[in-house]
Amino acid sequence: MLAADQRLTEPDLFRAASRRGRRAGSRTLVAHLLLPEERQVVGMSGAAAPVRVGFVVSKAVGKAVVRNRVKRRLRHAVRPALAGLPAGSVLVVRAQTAAAAASYPELQADLARCLDRVGTQGQEAR
């Protein structure tokens, strides 16, 4: 379970992370990361704020039991990765249809790969 201050509940931040955040995808999921300096437009500064995480699991993934299982697995997989993300950033993890048939180690590996790509994008250009 994620702490209450780490849960992303504001629709504006979901939208901002999905539209303006860095994106990396795999067969089972897509990760969108909005860094604190990019959140200025949204209106919240991320100086001392914790990393916020939200999940999007649509009905295309499966029925309610399957969707909830995918969300639980993703929530559990993202907890150790939060320490490696910049403070104040917003992460949205969107499950693909293949996530329903994926095992927990597959989801964990795909999430780690996506977070690694999202975290390194744009840093080579600086």
C-alpha positions in Angstrom: 0.0 0.0 0.0 1.2 3.5 -0.8 1.2 6.2 1.8 -1.7 8.7 1.4 0.7 11.5 0.4 2.2 9.4 -2.3 -1.1 8.7 -4.0 -2.0 10.7 -7.1 -5.7 11.8 -7.0 -5.9 15.1 -8.8 -7.2 14.8 -12.3 -5.1 17.8 -13.4 -1.9 16.1 -12.4 -2.9 12.9 -14.1 -3.5 14.9 -17.3 -0.3 16.9 -17.0 1.8 13.8 -16.5 0.2 12.0 -19.3 0.5 14.9 -21.8 3.7 16.7 -20.9 5.7 14.0 -19.0 8.4 11.8 -20.3 7.1 8.6 -21.6 8.5 5.1 -22.0 6.5 2.0 -22.9 6.8 -1.8 -22.9 4.5 -4.7 -23.8 2.6 -4.6 -20.5 2.7 -0.9 -19.4 3.5 2.7 -20.2 5.2 5.0 -17.6 4.7 8.8 -17.7 7.1 10.9 -15.5 6.5 14.6 -14.9 9.5 16.1 -13.2 9.1 18.9 -10.5 10.5 21.6 -12.8 7.9 20.7 -15.4 5.1 21.0 -12.9 5.3 24.8 -12.7 2.5 25.1 -15.2 0.2 23.0 -13.0 0.6 25.4 -10.1 2.2 23.2 -7.5 5.9 23.5 -6.8 7.5 20.2 -6.0 10.3 21.4 -3.7 9.8 19.2 -0.7 6.8 17.2 -1.9 7.0 13.4 -2.1 6.8 11.5 -5.4 3.1 11.0 -6.3 2.0 7.9 -8.2 -1.2 7.1 -10.1 -2.3 4.1 -12.0 -4.6 3.8 -15.1 -6.0 0.3 -15.7 -8.8 0.4 -18.3 -11.6 -2.1 -18.9 -9.6 -3.3 -21.9 -7.3 -5.0 -19.4 -10.1 -7.3 -18.2 -12.9 -7.5 -15.7 -12.8 -5.9 -12.3 -11.0 -8.8 -10.6 -8.2 -8.8 -13.2 -7.9 -5.0 -13.2 -7.6 -4.9 -9.4 -4.9 -7.7 -9.5 -2.9 -5.7 -12.0 -3.2 -2.6 -9.9 -2.1 -4.4 -6.7 0.9 -5.9 -8.6 1.9 -2.5 -10.0 1.5 -0.8 -6.7 3.7 -3.3 -5.0 6.3 -3.1 -7.8 6.5 0.7 -7.8 7.1 1.1 -4.0 10.9 0.3 -4.1 11.4 2.4 -7.2 10.1 5.6 -5.5 13.4 6.3 -3.8 15.1 6.6 -7.1 12.8 9.2 -8.5 13.3 13.0 -7.9 11.3 14.5 -5.0 8.1 16.2 -6.2 7.8 14.3 -9.4 4.6 12.7 -10.6 4.5 9.2 -12.1 1.5 7.7 -14.0 1.6 4.0 -14.8 -0.8 2.9 -17.5 -1.4 -0.8 -17.9 -1.7 -2.3 -21.4 -3.9 -5.3 -22.2 -1.0 -7.7 -22.0 -0.6 -6.8 -18.3 -3.6 -9.1 -17.5 -1.6 -12.2 -18.6 1.7 -11.0 -17.3 3.2 -12.4 -14.1 4.5 -10.2 -11.3 8.2 -10.6 -12.2 7.3 -9.6 -15.8 5.5 -6.5 -14.6 8.3 -5.6 -12.2 10.9 -6.0 -14.9 8.9 -3.9 -17.4 8.3 -1.2 -14.8 12.0 -1.1 -13.9 13.0 -0.9 -17.6 10.5 1.9 -18.3 11.5 3.9 -15.2 15.1 3.6 -16.2 14.4 4.9 -19.7 12.1 7.7 -18.5 14.8 8.8 -15.9 17.6 8.9 -18.4 15.7 10.6 -21.3 16.9 14.1 -21.9 19.8 13.9 -19.5 22.2 13.1 -22.3 21.2 16.3 -24.1 22.0 18.6 -21.1 
